[in-house]
Amino acid sequence: MYLASLLNCTFVYDSIDGTDVSGTGLVLGGFTGSDSAIETYVADCVFQGVPNYSPTGSIAIQILSVEHVRVTNTRIEEFAQSIVIAPSGSHRVKKLYFGNVSAFSGTNQDSTTVGAAVLIQPTNGSSVEEVWFDCCEFDGPDNHMNYQGGGVVIDAVNGEGGGGLIDQVRLVGCHVCKWWGPGLLVIGGTISGASTPTNIEVLGGFYSLNGADPLSGLPSAGIAVTGTPSGIQIVGPTCNNTLYHDGSLLSPTQDYGISIASGAQNVFVRNCDLNGNLTQAVAPISSVTNVQITDSAGYNDQGTPVRTTPPGLTPFNGITFNYYGPVEFYTTGGGLLQIAIDGHNTNLTAGSFFLKPLETAQLSYSGVPSFLMIGK
């Protein structure tokens, strides 16, 4: 399908002969062979599902094989799944843009595992590349739901046939709140020897009041990174567990603003508001590679004591002691012989020293010096 447009359309999904059955409002690509929807434009449309009941199989927009597709100014309500991007095998999905799209998953879904507003889940070795969500609203239902997964799910590994590759997904200024699981859930792994997903950007937006009752194994968090993805930038979103809805302040639900599980690589968190979460700003982190958290309220501004006893004689930094932002350490006395920063001798035997993430220090001493390291 080339150069197709759907403008000012209404898709109504309803019961047939009084029975609620599974169905899909719009399918793009993937019918035979490698057929693709190319240069397709969907604008000013409404997808309306069954009020107060959304069968597990109901999907508003299913994307199987596309290139250069734009969906703008569109509203989706009361489907079990609003947007599903799931190419398979020889099918590919690339260059998608969603702007000002509101997707509200249905109430009373009959599954705990199916019900995301957005699911990106390639199958059988296929790929998804260059997907952009701009100023979209992907909120959980106001009323009861059984679904306990993420609101927006980027999943490279759990699709049929071992999943597929995901690269370059951007969420810019999106509103993802009131999910029983994490607001945004990124699930990574290794496909054909390569880490995936890669190059995920979360720029601004609001990821609060999620995680009220997450599926077993998932954290209660605004944004959760699991498995072994690589290259995630989380810059400027608000994950502060505060949300007014219909004029009332809702009770907080998130344990953490952000959760990063072991195995993640090259995750950069900057300029976030992580205040107000029930347990702490960031879930405990271990066994990760190059994770950096900087300039984020609720984490970097707490003066967190990172270490109160002198380290050994090997190089160290905040990450050595499970703090992933900048640190400052203070040391004196105890037979200090040398203080080196990034391998360079300072020719000092006392003082305070600021270390950015990945910078290192090394002490040489003959006694037991005084030592304090705090997070910055």
N, C-alpha and C positions, 0 to 999 in steps of 0.2 A: 504494500500500500504506500504510494508516494503522494506527497503534497496534499494530504487529507486534512480537513478541518471540521471540528465539531464546535459550533458556536451557539450559545444560548439554548442549550438542550437540557431536558429534565429526564433522568432515568429513575423510574419508580420500580422498586423491587417489592413484591407483595406476595401474600399467600396464594396458592393455587388450589381451588376447590376446598378452601378452608384449611389447607395443610401448608405449613411453612417448610419450604424446600430450599436446598442450596442453589445458588446461582451467582452469576457474575454480570455486573453492569456493562463493563467495557473491557475487551481483550485487545491488546496491541501486539501484533506479530506472532510468530511461532506456530503457524498453522501447519505448514508442510515444509520439509527441508530446512533451508535457512531463510525463509521468507521474513522480511522485516517491515515494520512500520517506519518510514523515513520521512523526515520533514512533516511531522504531524502536529497539529495545533488544536488543543482543547481549551476553550475559554468560556467563562461565564456560565458554567453548567452546575446543575444540582444532581447529586446522587442520593436518593432517598430510599432507605431500607425499611424493614418491618419495624414499626414502633414497638419498643419495649421487649423485643425478642429478636435475636440475631443468630440464626443457625450457624454452626461452626464453618460450613463451607461457603458462606456468602461473602463475596468479594466485590468491592466497588470498581476498582481499576486493577487489572492484572497485566503486567508488562513482561513479555516473553522474549521479544527480539525487536530492538528498536535502535534508531540512530536519529539524533536531532529531533527530540520530542519536547514540546512545551505545554505545560498544564498551568493555567493561571486563573485567578479569580473564581475558584471552584469550591463548592461545599459538599462534604460527604457526611452522611449521618446514618446511624443504625445498621451498619454492616458489621459482621464479625471481624473482617479485615478490610481496611480502607484502601491501602495501596500495597500491592504485592509485586515485587520485582524479582522474578525467579526464572531466568533463562536456563536452558538445559543443553548440554552437549555442544553442537555446532552453533547454537544460537548465541548472540552477543547482545548486550545492552550497553549503549554508550551515548553520552551527550544528552542528558535529561535535565530539564529545568522545571521546577515547581515553584511558582510564585503566588503568594497570598492564597494558599490552599488551606482550608479548614477541614480537618478530618476528625470526627467524633465517633469513636467506636460504639457499638450498640450496647445497651444495658442487658443484663441477664444472659450473657453468652453461656453456652452449655459446656464450655471447655476451660480448664485451667491453663492450657498451654497455647491455645490459638486465640488471638484477639488483638494483635498489635495494630496501631494506626498505620505504621509503615514497617514492612518487613522486606529487607534486602537479603536474599538467600539464594545465590546461584546453585545449580545442581550439576552433577555429572561433568565437572571440569570446565564449565562455562565461565564467563566473566562479566563483571559489571564495572563500568568505568565512567568517570565524570558525571556525577549526579549532584545536583545543586538544589537545596531547599532554601528558599528565601522568604523570610517573614511569614512562615507558616504556623498554623496552630494545630497541634496534635495532642489533645487532652483526653484523659480517661473519662468515662461516663460519670455523670453526677450521682447516679444511683448505683445500686448493687451490681457487681459483676463477678463472675467466677474466674476470669482470666487473671493470672498472677505473674505474667512475664513483663518484658519491657514495653514501653510505649512506642519507641522507635528502636527497631532491632536491626543491627548490621551484623549479619551472621555468615561467615565464610566457610564454616565447617560442618554444619548440621543438615545441609540440604541433601537430597537423595544422591547416591553415588559418590559421597565424600565431599560434597560442596564444590566450591570454585573460587576464583580470584575476585577480589574487590579492591578497587583503587580509586582514590580521589572522590570522596563523598564529603560534601560541605553542607553544614547546617548553619545558616546565618540569620540571627535574630529570631529564632523560633521559640514557641511557647509549648513546653512539654511537661504537663503537670497532672497530678491526681491519679497516677497509675499505682496499682498495688505492688508492682515490681519496680525496677529502676525506670527512671524517665527515659534515658538513652542507655541502651545496652549494646556494647561492641564485643563480639565474640570472635576471637582469633585462633589461628592454627597454622599449620604448614601444608601447603599444596604444591606438589611437584618440587619439593625442596625449597620453596620460597615462603616467607612469612606473608600472611594475609589476614585481615585487610591491611592495607597500607594507605598512608596519606589521607587520614580522616581529620577534618577540620570542624571544630565547634567554635563559632565566632559569635559572641554575645548570646542573647536569648535568656530564657527563664526555665529552669529545671528544678522545680520545688514541689514540696508536698507529695512526693512519690514514696514508694516502698512501704506502704501500710501493711502489706501481707505478701511478701515476695515468694515466688516459687522456691522450693527447697534448693539450696545451693546458690541462690542469687542474693546479693546484698540489698539492704534497704538504703538506696542512694539515689541522688539526682542523676548522676552519670556513673555508669559502671563499665569498666574495661576488664574483660576476662580472657583467659587463654593467652596466646602469644602473637597479638598484632604488633605492627611496627610502624612508627611514624604517626603519632596522634597529637594534634595541637588543640588544646582547650583554652581559649583566650577570651576572657571577659564575660562568661555567663554568670548569672545569678543562681546559686544553689543554696539559698538561705532558709529554706523550710518555712517560708512565710507566704501566705496567699489569702487575699480577700476574694470572696466569691459571693455574688449577689448581695453585696453590702456587709457581709459577715467575715470575720477573721477565722479561718478554719484551723482546727487543731493540728499542730505539727506532727509529721509522720516519719520523716527521713532520719535514719541513724547517722548517715554520712552525706556530705555534699558530693564527694567524689570517692569512688572505690577503684583501686588499681590492683589487680590480682598478680600473683607471681607469674613470671614468664613474659610479661609485657616488655617491649623494647621502645626506646626513643619516644617517651611520652612527656609532653611539655605542657604544664598548667601555669597560666599566667593571668594576673589581674582579675581574679575571680572573687566573688562574694560567697564565702563558705561559712558565714556566721549562722548561728541558730539551729544547727543540727543536734539531734538528741544525744548522740554519743560523742562525736568529735567531727572536725571539719573534713578530715581525710581518714579513710579506713587504714588500719595498719598495713604497711607495705614491706615486702621482703622478696628476695630472689628476682629482682628486675634489673634491666640494663638501661642506664641513662634515662632515669626518670627525674625531672626537675620541676619543682613547685616554687614559684616566685611571685612576690607582690600580690598575694592573695589574702584578703581579710579573713580572719578566723584560723589561719595557719601560720603565716609569716609574721603576724603582729602580736603573737602571744608571749613572747619572751620565753619560749619553751626550754627548760633545762634539758640539754641533750646528753651531757656528760659532766660528771662532777669529780671524777678521779682521773689521773693522768693515763693517757693511752700507752701502748707499748712503744717500742722503738722503730716501728715500721710506719710508712706513710698512712695518713688518715684524713678524713673529712667528715662532714655531717652524715653522708650516706653510710659511712662505716658504722654509725650508731643509729641507723634507721631514721634519719631526718633528711628530707630531700629538697630543702631549700638552702639559701645562704646561711652561714653560721658565723659567729664570732667567738673566739676562745681567748681566755685570759690565763696567763701562767707566769709563775715566778718562783724563785727559791729552789730548794731540793737538789742542789748541785746541777742545775741546768748548764749544759755545755754548749749547746747549739740549737737554734731554731731555724729550720729551713722551710721555705714556701715554694711549692712547685719545683723542688730540687735545688733552689738557690739559697745559700746560707745568708741569713739576715745580719749576721755578726752581732746579734742581740741575745741576751740571756734572760729576758723578761719582757712582758708587754702584752698588748691585745692585738689580735690578728683576725681580719675578716676574710672569709673564704667563700667565693661563689661556688655553686654546684660544680663538681668535678675538679675544682682546685684542691690541692693537697698540702698538708703540712707534715713535718717530721721533727720529733724532738730527740735530743740526746741528753741524758742526765745520769748522774751517779747516785742520787738519793731519791726522794719522793717529792717532786715539786707540787705546789698548789696548782689546781687546774679547774677551770670552769668553761664549758661550751654552751652557748644558748642559740636557739634558732632566731633567724632574722627574716 
